[in-house]
Protein backbone atom coordinates (compact mmCIF):
# COMPACT_ATOMS: atom_id res chain seq x y z
CA UNK A 1 0.00 0.00 0.00
CA UNK A 2 2.86 2.39 0.86
CA UNK A 3 4.50 1.63 -2.50
CA UNK A 4 1.29 2.61 -4.28
CA UNK A 5 1.02 5.89 -2.33
CA UNK A 6 4.62 6.88 -3.09
CA UNK A 7 4.26 6.12 -6.79
CA UNK A 8 1.01 8.09 -6.91
CA UNK A 9 2.76 11.08 -5.26
CA UNK A 10 5.49 11.06 -7.90
CA UNK A 11 3.05 10.79 -10.83
CA UNK A 12 0.87 13.62 -9.52
CA UNK A 13 3.88 15.89 -9.02
CA UNK A 14 5.03 15.73 -12.66
CA UNK A 15 2.15 17.71 -14.23
CA UNK A 16 2.20 20.19 -11.34
CA UNK A 17 5.84 20.96 -12.11
CA UNK A 18 5.04 22.01 -15.66
CA UNK A 19 1.99 24.06 -14.67
CA UNK A 20 2.49 25.74 -11.32
CA UNK A 21 5.35 28.07 -12.27
CA UNK A 22 4.45 29.55 -15.64
CA UNK A 23 4.29 33.11 -16.85
CA UNK A 24 2.03 34.66 -19.50
CA UNK A 25 3.43 36.02 -22.74
CA UNK A 26 1.02 38.38 -24.50
CA UNK A 27 1.54 40.15 -27.80
CA UNK A 28 -0.79 42.16 -29.97
CA UNK A 29 -0.78 43.30 -33.58
CA UNK A 30 -2.63 45.75 -35.82
CA UNK A 31 -3.03 46.42 -39.51
CA UNK A 32 -1.98 44.09 -42.26
CA UNK A 33 -4.01 42.43 -44.96
CA UNK A 34 -5.68 39.04 -45.02
CA UNK A 35 -5.87 37.15 -48.31
CA UNK A 36 -6.91 33.69 -49.45
CA UNK A 37 -6.19 31.32 -52.32
CA UNK A 38 -9.61 29.75 -51.78
CA UNK A 39 -8.30 27.23 -49.26
CA UNK A 40 -5.86 28.76 -46.77
CA UNK A 41 -5.88 32.22 -45.14
CA UNK A 42 -2.70 34.35 -44.97
CA UNK A 43 -1.95 37.49 -42.97
CA UNK A 44 0.85 39.78 -44.23
CA UNK A 45 2.03 43.24 -43.24
CA UNK A 46 0.65 43.26 -39.68
CA UNK A 47 2.60 45.33 -37.13
CA UNK A 48 3.60 43.86 -33.77
CA UNK A 49 2.31 46.59 -31.41
CA UNK A 50 3.03 45.14 -27.96
CA UNK A 51 5.06 42.34 -26.38
CA UNK A 52 4.78 41.45 -22.70
CA UNK A 53 6.65 38.58 -21.06
CA UNK A 54 10.06 36.89 -21.11
CA UNK A 55 11.50 40.00 -19.42
CA UNK A 56 9.89 42.55 -21.77
CA UNK A 57 6.94 44.92 -21.50
CA UNK A 58 6.95 47.01 -24.66
CA UNK A 59 4.53 48.86 -26.91
CA UNK A 60 5.01 50.59 -30.26
CA UNK A 61 6.19 49.43 -33.66
CA UNK A 62 8.08 46.32 -32.55
CA UNK A 63 8.11 44.14 -35.65
CA UNK A 64 5.72 42.09 -37.76
CA UNK A 65 3.24 39.23 -37.42
CA UNK A 66 2.58 36.74 -40.21
CA UNK A 67 0.55 33.57 -40.44
CA UNK A 68 -0.93 31.09 -42.90
CA UNK A 69 -3.59 28.65 -41.77
CA UNK A 70 -4.11 25.06 -42.78
CA UNK A 71 -6.55 24.23 -45.56
CA UNK A 72 -10.31 24.81 -45.48
CA UNK A 73 -12.09 21.75 -44.10
CA UNK A 74 -15.72 22.90 -43.91
CA UNK A 75 -17.98 25.88 -44.47
CA UNK A 76 -17.39 28.94 -46.62
CA UNK A 77 -14.67 31.59 -46.25
CA UNK A 78 -17.25 34.19 -47.23
CA UNK A 79 -19.34 33.45 -44.14
CA UNK A 80 -18.26 30.88 -41.52
CA UNK A 81 -15.68 28.15 -41.89
CA UNK A 82 -13.25 25.78 -40.17
CA UNK A 83 -9.64 25.40 -41.32
CA UNK A 84 -7.21 22.60 -40.53
CA UNK A 85 -4.26 22.73 -38.16
CA UNK A 86 -0.82 23.37 -39.61
CA UNK A 87 0.40 26.28 -41.69
CA UNK A 88 2.82 28.77 -40.13
CA UNK A 89 2.75 31.44 -37.43
CA UNK A 90 5.72 33.80 -37.15
CA UNK A 91 6.51 36.92 -35.12
CA UNK A 92 9.56 39.01 -36.13
CA UNK A 93 11.35 41.70 -34.12
CA UNK A 94 12.86 44.95 -35.41
CA UNK A 95 15.05 45.37 -32.31
CA UNK A 96 12.97 48.08 -30.62
CA UNK A 97 13.36 48.17 -26.85
CA UNK A 98 16.07 45.55 -26.86
CA UNK A 99 13.98 42.80 -28.40
CA UNK A 100 16.38 40.31 -29.96
CA UNK A 101 16.93 40.42 -33.70
CA UNK A 102 19.18 37.37 -33.95
CA UNK A 103 17.45 35.19 -34.82
CA UNK A 104 14.96 37.75 -36.18
CA UNK A 105 11.96 35.59 -35.27
CA UNK A 106 10.65 36.16 -31.75
CA UNK A 107 8.40 33.16 -32.26
CA UNK A 108 7.99 30.45 -34.88
CA UNK A 109 5.18 27.93 -34.80
CA UNK A 110 2.02 26.64 -36.43
CA UNK A 111 -1.66 26.23 -35.69
CA UNK A 112 -2.02 23.20 -33.42
CA UNK A 113 -5.75 22.64 -33.84
CA UNK A 114 -8.72 23.57 -36.03
CA UNK A 115 -9.05 27.28 -36.80
CA UNK A 116 -12.45 28.97 -36.51
CA UNK A 117 -13.46 31.64 -39.04
CA UNK A 118 -16.72 33.47 -38.30
CA UNK A 119 -18.19 36.22 -40.47
CA UNK A 120 -20.85 38.76 -39.47
CA UNK A 121 -22.76 41.06 -41.81
CA UNK A 122 -23.73 44.51 -40.54
CA UNK A 123 -26.42 46.00 -42.81
CA UNK A 124 -25.85 49.48 -41.34
CA UNK A 125 -22.15 49.50 -42.10
CA UNK A 126 -20.42 51.29 -44.97
CA UNK A 127 -22.91 54.15 -44.95
CA UNK A 128 -25.87 51.80 -45.09
CA UNK A 129 -24.49 49.59 -47.85
CA UNK A 130 -23.52 46.96 -45.31
CA UNK A 131 -20.15 45.43 -44.53
CA UNK A 132 -18.64 42.11 -43.44
CA UNK A 133 -16.41 41.61 -40.41
CA UNK A 134 -14.61 38.37 -39.50
CA UNK A 135 -13.01 36.83 -36.42
CA UNK A 136 -10.31 34.17 -36.66
CA UNK A 137 -9.70 32.09 -33.52
CA UNK A 138 -7.33 29.20 -32.94
CA UNK A 139 -4.47 27.73 -30.94
CA UNK A 140 -0.79 27.88 -31.82
CA UNK A 141 2.26 25.92 -30.64
CA UNK A 142 5.90 26.74 -31.29
CA UNK A 143 9.20 28.06 -29.95
CA UNK A 144 10.32 31.50 -28.77
CA UNK A 145 13.70 33.03 -29.67
CA UNK A 146 15.29 31.74 -26.44
CA UNK A 147 14.29 28.12 -27.01
CA UNK A 148 11.29 28.21 -24.68
CA UNK A 149 8.40 26.25 -26.14
CA UNK A 150 4.73 27.09 -25.80
CA UNK A 151 1.69 25.01 -26.65
CA UNK A 152 -1.99 25.83 -26.65
CA UNK A 153 -1.41 29.55 -27.26
CA UNK A 154 -4.74 31.28 -27.84
CA UNK A 155 -4.93 33.61 -30.85
CA UNK A 156 -7.79 35.82 -31.96
CA UNK A 157 -7.79 38.28 -34.87
CA UNK A 158 -10.55 40.58 -36.17
CA UNK A 159 -10.84 41.83 -39.74
CA UNK A 160 -13.20 43.70 -42.01
CA UNK A 161 -13.61 43.77 -45.80
CA UNK A 162 -13.99 47.19 -47.49
CA UNK A 163 -16.70 48.18 -49.96
CA UNK A 164 -19.33 45.71 -48.71
CA UNK A 165 -17.59 42.68 -50.24
CA UNK A 166 -17.45 39.27 -48.63
CA UNK A 167 -14.01 37.85 -47.93
CA UNK A 168 -12.71 35.68 -50.75
CA UNK A 169 -10.27 35.44 -53.64
CA UNK A 170 -9.66 38.99 -54.88
CA UNK A 171 -11.36 40.56 -51.85
CA UNK A 172 -8.95 40.68 -48.93
CA UNK A 173 -9.71 41.77 -45.38
CA UNK A 174 -8.07 44.52 -43.34
CA UNK A 175 -6.60 43.89 -39.90
CA UNK A 176 -7.63 47.28 -38.53
CA UNK A 177 -9.26 45.66 -35.50
CA UNK A 178 -6.01 43.93 -34.51
CA UNK A 179 -5.25 40.63 -32.87
CA UNK A 180 -4.10 39.23 -29.54
CA UNK A 181 -2.01 36.14 -28.79
CA UNK A 182 -1.69 34.74 -25.25
CA UNK A 183 0.82 32.06 -24.26
CA UNK A 184 1.78 30.45 -20.96
CA UNK A 185 5.42 29.42 -20.75
CA UNK A 186 7.51 27.97 -17.89
CA UNK A 187 9.71 30.36 -15.96
CA UNK A 188 13.35 29.35 -16.60
CA UNK A 189 14.46 29.77 -12.97
CA UNK A 190 11.55 27.94 -11.44
CA UNK A 191 11.75 25.25 -14.11
CA UNK A 192 15.32 24.47 -13.04
CA UNK A 193 14.28 24.41 -9.39
CA UNK A 194 11.39 22.10 -10.16
CA UNK A 195 13.72 19.82 -12.09
CA UNK A 196 16.07 19.62 -9.10
CA UNK A 197 13.15 18.97 -6.79
CA UNK A 198 11.78 16.23 -9.03
CA UNK A 199 15.13 14.45 -9.13
CA UNK A 200 15.31 14.66 -5.33
CA UNK A 201 11.76 13.37 -4.98
CA UNK A 202 12.44 10.53 -7.41
CA UNK A 203 15.53 9.55 -5.41
CA UNK A 204 13.54 9.63 -2.19
CA UNK A 205 10.83 7.42 -3.66
CA UNK A 206 13.43 5.00 -5.07
CA UNK A 207 15.11 4.66 -1.64
CA UNK A 208 11.78 4.12 0.06
CA UNK A 209 10.71 1.51 -2.44
CA UNK A 210 13.98 -0.37 -2.04
CA UNK A 211 13.43 -0.88 1.70
CA UNK A 212 9.74 -1.79 1.49
Buried (B, 14 or more C-beta within 10 A) or exposed (E): EEEEEBEEEBEEBEEEBEEEBBBEBBBBBBBBBBBBEEBBBBBBEBBBBBBBBBEBEBEEEBBBBBBBBBBBEEBEBBBBBBBBBBBBBBBBBBEBEEBBBEEBBBBBBBBBBBBBBBBEEEEEBBEEEEBBBBBBBBBBBBEBBEEBEBEEBBBBBBBBBEEBBBBBEEBBBBBEBBBBBBBBBBBBEBBEEBEEEBEEBEEEBEEEEEEE
